Amino acid sequence: MLTLSCKTSRITLLSVLVSASLAWAAEHPGLYFSRSDLSSLRRQARGAKALQFSRLQHWGDTHLQEAPPADIGSQERLHESCFSVITNYGLLFQITGERKYLDAGKRWIQALINTPSDGRGEFHIGTFSASLAHGYDLFYSGLSPDFRSRLKEKLIAVLEEARWGASHTWWSGIYTCLLYTSPSPRDLSTSRMPSS
């Protein structure tokens, strides 16, 4: 009887996870807007915000072949550049659907994936994680499952670094603005943070 309950629980858990995965695949929720918002954004890019959009598109086309820095490391200014470039190309990709913006954005995201996340929670960590999150969100529909998985794993590693930094260096905790406030299960026994 106990075995049946465990099997039933596993089947129930599996069905919940599969349902959640199917719902997620149906529409990525988006940090700033959903797929259903895109038609309105596209109308604004052709209408009331045409000047701003044309400037963004001009910038994107002008810098299309620009390569990310070879060694981003923990240099905050380079992470800020990556953040801006990824966000700009992500918005261009969402509005136009053009592959050239996807390819440019992926090149910059890949540079961040290749950047070691061993800076011990330094100042760059907030921008590092935000760049990866924007990349995951804004390019989601154009990324292969494998690329998405690698990007997600990198984001998790960087957020874990942020957590470490927040508990070991005062500036990191302030700079990341409590990006990741809940302690992990392995930290619950040593954390002085409230669990609720």
Disulfide bonds with the S-S distance in Angstrom:
none
